Structure formats: structure tokens, C-alpha cells
Amino acid sequence: MQNPLRKWLILGLAVAAIAAAGAAMPAQAKEKFIFAHAMNTDHVFHALSQRFLSQLKGNKKISIAYHPGGDLGDWTSLFEQSMQGVVPMTLTWASSDFDKRLDLIYLGYIVSDWKDAKKLYGPGAGMLGVYNDMLGDLGLHAVGIIPTDFGSVVIRKGVGKLPLNYPGDPKGMKIRVPGLSIAVDRFNSLGFAAVPIPLSEVHTALQLGTVDARSFSTAVETYTLRDVLEANILTNDYFEVAFWLVNKKWWDGLPADVRSALQAAADKTIAWSWEEAERKSNEFLQKARDAGIKVVELNDAQMSAAKQIVYDKEWPKMESVVGKATMDKIRKIVGVK
């Protein structure tokens, strides 16, 4: 029969060992999480992700399961999964299906050149706070904003007309817009006849003359459509961005040093993305020129006229969606009275 004293001694030593192991675990445990996006490995999201991961290489407190290519869902699904905390970190776009205020992302003429864009959307800049006020209500937080490019108006071959003065010049011209009320209203206000057409049908619509022009065209998209285009007018009415999102509860609950390391790596990566995005924009505009597309900039008077139409007609409508306080904040950031 086993000595009772010996039995309790062994049990006590085992409990002490387990307790000691448990106490030691926090110092050795890694923060493990999923980081995903829906784009393939040719997309800038992958290049950003690779740079981010390389920044954290060697950090013994962080372990990241990286999932590119949409193997965990499309961009709207990942937005929702981040809300739920299933995917704690993602690169994606704002989905207004969950909050109509996020249509603010399409608001015209918040910025109209790269210098102002970086000033307002760059790391820690004013617009990041505006969006986080909204995203926080969905359980999300944006650690940064990822730039893509400015949207322009492109003209199909055979039109032979450059609408540069608004709203007069575009009269009678049909323009493709995405299926967003804000896009329809903007281009109708600028003098065009706006026609909502899915992105997948744009090439055919331009080729067949269903529309005379296309809105929201970034430089790379202009180059992609080069066989059916004769001109690219740099209206710069829309600046396309994506978000580096995290689940807010998860983010706030991270150890301070882990959260700081992740934010620092994201900031460095996003700083690179601004340089890369502008470089790519200029590269593809030059490719468009080399392909025979006329690239035209609005002069100061033409740009001012276009902006004023948007500020007078589009911004008040957005105020009814996001509220006066938010729009007043944006007006202050942008410098619009």
C-alpha cells in the first residue's frame, strides 16, 4: 500500500510544476492570428503583405497565418469576418452593406492631387480618424489607409471631344458610372448623362459606343482599356483607397508591445505603399500616352469649377447620410467652407 504522505508529496510537487509551467507560459507564448485578403499574388495587396511580414520576421512574440487569394472568402466576406473576429486582420475595402456611412469613401474632391492625398489619408492623418469613428461602431479599427489611385474620365475612340469645362462641355455625352447613387448624381451634375454599367461590361460598352466615356478610371485601368480609348482627362474627382482593418476588440486586447510592433510594421509598409502607388500611377499614365492615348490635365479654373459643383450638390447629400458633425469635420480637414 502506497505511503499516504508520499502520495500527497508527489501530488503537491506535480501541482507546483504545473503552476510553474503555467506562470512561465505568458513570457513564451506567441500571439497567433490570421491575416488575409481576397486578391491574388499579382495584386499590390500581396506585395504589401510580404513587406509587412518581413518587418516582423524574427519577432518571437508574433506568429501570423497569411492567407492571400481569397481562400478565406471574397473582400466583403473578409470585412464581415473581421467584424466577427474570425479573421483578426485583413486588407479590404469599406463595405457600406454594413453601414451606409461608409459610402463616404466615394465622396468627390476630398483631395485632387497626390500631395494632398498623402496629407489627408497617410499614416495618422485626419481622414483615418473620420473613418475609424464609423468603423468602431462595427467592431473594426483601421490601422491605416492604403492608396490606389485617382479616378479619371476616359473617352472612347471616335468621340473626338474633350469635355473639360463643367457642366457645359459634357452635354449630350453618355458616361459609364458604377452602380452607386453618388456616382450617378455626380456625373449628372457635371453635365454628363450617367449610365450605370457593371465593370465587367465596360469594355464592350465603350467598344460598341453604348457610352462615350467612362468615369472612375485609374491609370492602370486606362491602360488596360487602351484599345478602345482616345483620351484620359485627369478630373481626379475620386481617390480610391482600401483599408488595413483589424478586429477592434482583438486589437485593443493585445499586449502593448505586440500592438506597437504590429502598428510600426504596418506604418512602414503603408509609407512604402504611397511611394509605390504614385510611381505606378505615373508609370501607367506614361504607358497610356505611349499607346496613343491623349492624357489631359484640367487647368486651375476648370478644376475649380468641377470641385464647386461637387461641393454644392454632392456634399450636402452626403451630409444627410453621415451627419453634419462628420461633414463639418471633413470640411475642416479639407479646408472647404
C-alpha positions as CSV (number, residue, x, y, z in Angstrom):
1,M,0.0,0.0,0.0
2,Q,1.4,3.4,-1.0
3,N,2.5,5.7,1.8
4,P,-0.2,8.5,2.1
5,L,2.5,11.1,2.9
6,R,4.5,10.2,-0.1
7,K,1.3,10.3,-2.3
8,W,0.4,13.8,-1.2
9,L,4.1,14.9,-1.6
10,I,4.1,13.7,-5.2
11,L,0.7,15.3,-5.9
12,G,1.9,18.6,-4.4
13,L,5.1,18.6,-6.5
14,A,3.0,17.9,-9.7
15,V,0.7,20.8,-8.9
16,A,3.6,23.0,-8.2
17,A,5.2,22.0,-11.5
18,I,2.0,22.7,-13.5
19,A,1.6,26.1,-11.8
20,A,5.2,27.0,-12.5
21,A,4.8,26.0,-16.2
22,G,1.6,28.0,-16.4
23,A,3.3,31.0,-14.9
24,A,6.1,30.7,-17.4
25,M,3.8,30.4,-20.4
26,P,2.9,34.1,-20.9
27,A,6.6,35.0,-21.4
28,Q,7.0,32.4,-24.1
29,A,3.5,32.4,-25.7
30,K,3.1,33.8,-29.2
31,E,0.2,36.0,-30.4
32,K,-1.1,33.8,-33.3
33,F,-3.6,35.2,-35.7
34,I,-4.9,35.1,-39.3
35,F,-4.0,37.8,-41.8
36,A,-6.0,37.5,-45.1
37,H,-7.1,39.3,-48.2
38,A,-9.0,38.4,-51.3
39,M,-6.6,39.4,-54.1
40,N,-4.1,37.2,-56.0
41,T,-0.4,37.4,-55.6
42,D,0.0,39.8,-58.6
43,H,-2.0,42.4,-56.7
44,V,-0.4,45.2,-54.6
45,F,-2.1,43.7,-51.5
46,H,0.3,40.7,-51.7
47,A,3.4,43.0,-52.1
48,L,2.2,45.0,-49.0
49,S,1.6,41.8,-47.1
50,Q,5.0,40.4,-47.9
51,R,6.7,43.7,-46.8
52,F,4.6,43.7,-43.6
53,L,5.6,40.1,-42.8
54,S,9.3,40.8,-43.5
55,Q,9.1,43.7,-41.0
56,L,8.0,41.2,-38.3
57,K,10.4,38.4,-39.2
58,G,12.3,37.4,-36.1
59,N,9.7,38.7,-33.6
60,K,9.3,35.8,-31.3
61,K,6.0,37.1,-29.8
62,I,4.1,37.1,-33.1
63,S,3.0,34.3,-35.3
64,I,0.9,35.1,-38.4
65,A,-1.0,32.7,-40.7
66,Y,-1.1,34.5,-44.0
67,H,-3.9,33.8,-46.5
68,P,-3.9,35.6,-49.8
69,G,-6.0,34.9,-52.9
70,G,-9.4,34.8,-51.3
71,D,-9.1,31.3,-49.9
72,L,-11.0,32.5,-46.8
73,G,-13.6,34.5,-48.7
74,D,-14.1,37.5,-51.0
75,W,-13.5,41.1,-49.9
76,T,-16.9,41.6,-48.4
77,S,-16.8,38.3,-46.6
78,L,-13.4,39.2,-45.1
79,F,-14.8,42.6,-44.0
80,E,-17.6,40.7,-42.1
81,Q,-15.2,38.1,-40.7
82,S,-13.0,40.8,-39.3
83,M,-16.1,42.4,-37.7
84,Q,-16.8,39.0,-36.1
85,G,-13.1,38.5,-35.1
86,V,-12.8,35.3,-37.2
87,V,-10.1,36.9,-39.3
88,P,-8.5,39.5,-37.0
89,M,-6.6,41.3,-39.7
90,T,-7.4,42.0,-43.4
91,L,-6.7,44.3,-46.3
92,T,-10.0,45.1,-47.9
93,W,-12.4,47.9,-49.0
94,A,-15.1,49.5,-46.9
95,S,-18.4,47.7,-47.3
96,S,-21.4,50.0,-47.0
97,D,-23.7,47.0,-46.8
98,F,-23.0,47.1,-43.1
99,D,-23.1,50.9,-42.7
100,K,-24.3,53.3,-45.4
101,R,-22.0,56.0,-43.9
102,L,-19.1,54.1,-45.4
103,D,-20.2,55.4,-48.9
104,L,-18.2,58.4,-47.7
105,I,-15.3,56.6,-49.4
106,Y,-16.7,57.7,-52.8
107,L,-17.2,61.4,-51.9
108,G,-15.8,63.6,-54.6
109,Y,-12.9,66.0,-54.3
110,I,-11.8,65.3,-50.8
111,V,-8.4,65.5,-52.4
112,S,-7.3,66.2,-56.0
113,D,-3.5,65.6,-56.1
114,W,-1.1,63.2,-54.5
115,K,0.4,65.7,-52.1
116,D,-3.0,66.4,-50.5
117,A,-3.9,62.8,-50.6
118,K,-1.0,61.7,-48.5
119,K,-1.5,64.7,-46.2
120,L,-5.2,63.6,-45.5
121,Y,-5.0,59.8,-45.9
122,G,-1.5,59.0,-44.8
123,P,-0.4,57.3,-41.6
124,G,-2.1,59.0,-38.6
125,A,-3.8,61.7,-40.9
126,G,-7.2,63.3,-40.4
127,M,-9.3,61.1,-42.6
128,L,-8.1,57.9,-40.8
129,G,-9.8,59.3,-37.6
130,V,-13.0,60.1,-39.5
131,Y,-13.3,56.5,-40.8
132,N,-12.4,55.0,-37.5
133,D,-15.3,56.8,-35.9
134,M,-17.6,54.8,-38.2
135,L,-15.7,51.5,-38.3
136,G,-15.6,51.5,-34.5
137,D,-19.4,51.1,-34.4
138,L,-18.9,47.9,-36.5
139,G,-16.2,46.5,-34.1
140,L,-13.4,47.4,-36.5
141,H,-10.4,49.6,-36.5
142,A,-8.3,50.7,-39.4
143,V,-4.6,50.7,-38.6
144,G,-4.0,52.5,-41.9
145,I,-5.4,53.5,-45.3
146,I,-3.9,52.0,-48.5
147,P,-3.8,54.3,-51.5
148,T,-4.6,53.1,-55.0
149,D,-5.0,56.0,-57.5
150,F,-7.2,58.8,-58.6
151,G,-10.2,58.2,-60.8
152,S,-10.4,60.0,-64.1
153,V,-12.8,60.3,-67.1
154,V,-11.7,58.4,-70.2
155,I,-13.1,59.0,-73.7
156,R,-13.7,56.2,-76.3
157,K,-12.2,56.3,-79.7
158,G,-14.2,58.2,-82.3
159,V,-15.8,60.7,-80.0
160,G,-13.3,63.4,-80.8
161,K,-14.5,65.7,-78.0
162,L,-12.7,66.6,-74.7
163,P,-15.2,67.7,-72.0
164,L,-13.0,70.0,-69.9
165,N,-15.4,72.7,-68.8
166,Y,-18.3,71.7,-66.5
167,P,-21.2,71.5,-66.8
168,G,-21.3,72.8,-70.3
169,D,-18.9,70.6,-72.4
170,P,-20.3,67.2,-71.4
171,K,-23.8,67.9,-72.6
172,G,-25.1,65.0,-74.6
173,M,-22.3,62.7,-73.7
174,K,-23.2,59.3,-72.1
175,I,-20.7,58.2,-69.4
176,R,-20.4,54.9,-67.7
177,V,-20.6,55.1,-63.9
178,P,-20.5,52.3,-61.2
179,G,-23.9,51.4,-59.8
180,L,-23.7,53.9,-56.9
181,S,-26.2,56.8,-56.5
182,I,-23.4,59.1,-55.5
183,A,-21.6,58.4,-58.9
184,V,-24.8,58.8,-60.9
185,D,-25.6,62.1,-59.2
186,R,-22.0,63.4,-59.6
187,F,-21.7,63.0,-63.3
188,N,-25.2,64.1,-64.0
189,S,-24.3,67.3,-62.0
190,L,-21.1,67.7,-64.1
191,G,-23.3,67.7,-67.2
192,F,-23.0,64.1,-68.5
193,A,-25.8,61.6,-68.9
194,A,-24.7,59.0,-66.4
195,V,-25.3,55.3,-67.2
196,P,-24.7,52.7,-64.5
197,I,-22.9,49.7,-66.1
198,P,-21.2,46.7,-64.3
199,L,-17.4,46.9,-64.5
200,S,-17.3,43.6,-66.5
201,E,-19.3,45.2,-69.3
202,V,-17.3,48.5,-69.6
203,H,-15.0,47.4,-72.4
204,T,-17.9,46.2,-74.6
205,A,-19.9,49.3,-73.9
206,L,-17.1,51.6,-75.0
207,Q,-16.3,49.4,-78.0
208,L,-19.9,49.4,-79.2
209,G,-20.5,53.1,-78.4
210,T,-23.1,52.4,-75.8
211,V,-21.4,55.1,-73.8
212,D,-19.0,57.8,-74.9
213,A,-16.9,57.8,-71.8
214,R,-16.1,56.1,-68.5
215,S,-15.7,57.5,-65.0
216,F,-13.7,56.2,-62.0
217,S,-10.9,55.0,-64.3
218,T,-7.5,54.7,-62.6
219,A,-4.3,54.8,-64.7
220,V,-3.8,51.1,-64.8
221,E,-7.5,50.6,-65.9
222,T,-7.0,53.3,-68.6
223,Y,-4.0,51.4,-69.9
224,T,-6.0,48.1,-69.8
225,L,-8.7,49.7,-72.0
226,R,-6.2,51.3,-74.4
227,D,-7.6,49.6,-77.5
228,V,-10.9,51.4,-77.2
229,L,-9.8,54.8,-75.8
230,E,-8.6,58.1,-77.3
231,A,-8.2,60.3,-74.2
232,N,-7.9,60.3,-70.5
233,I,-9.0,63.5,-68.7
234,L,-7.4,63.8,-65.2
235,T,-10.5,65.0,-63.4
236,N,-9.2,63.4,-60.2
237,D,-12.7,63.6,-58.8
238,Y,-12.3,60.4,-56.8
239,F,-9.4,58.9,-54.8
240,E,-9.5,55.2,-54.4
241,V,-8.3,53.7,-51.2
242,A,-8.5,50.4,-49.3
243,F,-8.3,49.8,-45.5
244,W,-5.9,47.8,-43.3
245,L,-8.5,46.5,-40.9
246,V,-8.3,44.7,-37.6
247,N,-11.0,43.5,-35.2
248,K,-11.2,46.2,-32.6
249,K,-11.7,44.0,-29.6
250,W,-8.8,41.8,-30.6
251,W,-6.6,44.8,-31.3
252,D,-7.3,46.5,-28.0
253,G,-6.7,43.3,-26.1
254,L,-3.2,42.7,-27.5
255,P,-0.2,43.2,-25.2
256,A,1.0,46.8,-25.7
257,D,4.4,45.7,-27.1
258,V,2.8,43.4,-29.6
259,R,0.3,46.0,-30.7
260,S,3.1,48.6,-31.0
261,A,5.2,46.2,-33.2
262,L,2.3,45.5,-35.5
263,Q,1.4,49.1,-35.9
264,A,5.0,50.1,-36.6
265,A,5.3,47.4,-39.2
266,A,2.0,48.5,-40.8
267,D,3.1,52.2,-40.8
268,K,6.4,51.4,-42.5
269,T,4.6,49.2,-45.1
270,I,1.9,51.9,-45.8
271,A,4.6,54.6,-46.1
272,W,6.1,52.5,-48.9
273,S,2.7,51.9,-50.5
274,W,2.3,55.7,-51.0
275,E,5.5,56.0,-52.9
276,E,4.7,52.8,-54.9
277,A,1.1,53.9,-55.7
278,E,2.2,57.2,-57.1
279,R,5.0,55.6,-59.1
280,K,2.6,53.1,-60.6
281,S,0.1,55.8,-61.5
282,N,2.8,57.8,-63.3
283,E,4.1,54.6,-65.0
284,F,0.8,53.6,-66.4
285,L,-0.2,57.1,-67.5
286,Q,3.0,57.2,-69.5
287,K,2.2,53.7,-70.9
288,A,-1.2,55.1,-71.9
289,R,0.5,58.0,-73.7
290,D,2.9,55.7,-75.4
291,A,-0.1,53.7,-76.6
292,G,-1.5,56.8,-78.3
293,I,-4.0,58.0,-75.6
294,K,-4.1,61.7,-75.1
295,V,-3.7,62.5,-71.3
296,V,-5.1,65.9,-70.4
297,E,-5.0,67.8,-67.1
298,L,-7.7,70.3,-66.1
299,N,-6.4,73.8,-65.6
300,D,-7.0,75.6,-62.3
301,A,-10.2,77.3,-63.5
302,Q,-11.6,74.0,-64.9
303,M,-10.7,72.1,-61.8
304,S,-12.2,74.8,-59.5
305,A,-15.5,74.7,-61.5
306,A,-15.7,70.9,-61.2
307,K,-15.0,71.0,-57.5
308,Q,-17.6,73.7,-56.8
309,I,-20.3,71.7,-58.5
310,V,-19.4,68.7,-56.3
311,Y,-19.2,70.7,-53.1
312,D,-22.5,72.5,-53.8
313,K,-24.5,69.4,-54.8
314,E,-22.9,66.2,-53.7
315,W,-21.6,67.1,-50.2
316,P,-24.9,68.2,-48.8
317,K,-26.4,64.9,-49.8
318,M,-23.6,63.0,-48.1
319,E,-24.3,65.1,-45.0
320,S,-27.8,63.6,-44.8
321,V,-26.1,60.2,-44.7
322,V,-23.2,60.7,-42.3
323,G,-24.4,63.6,-40.3
324,K,-23.4,67.3,-40.0
325,A,-20.7,66.7,-37.4
326,T,-18.8,64.3,-39.7
327,M,-19.1,66.6,-42.7
328,D,-18.1,69.6,-40.7
329,K,-15.0,67.6,-39.6
330,I,-14.2,66.8,-43.2
331,R,-14.7,70.4,-44.3
332,K,-12.3,71.5,-41.7
333,I,-9.7,68.8,-42.7
334,V,-10.1,69.6,-46.4
335,G,-10.4,73.3,-46.0
336,V,-13.8,73.7,-47.6
337,K,-16.2,76.2,-46.2
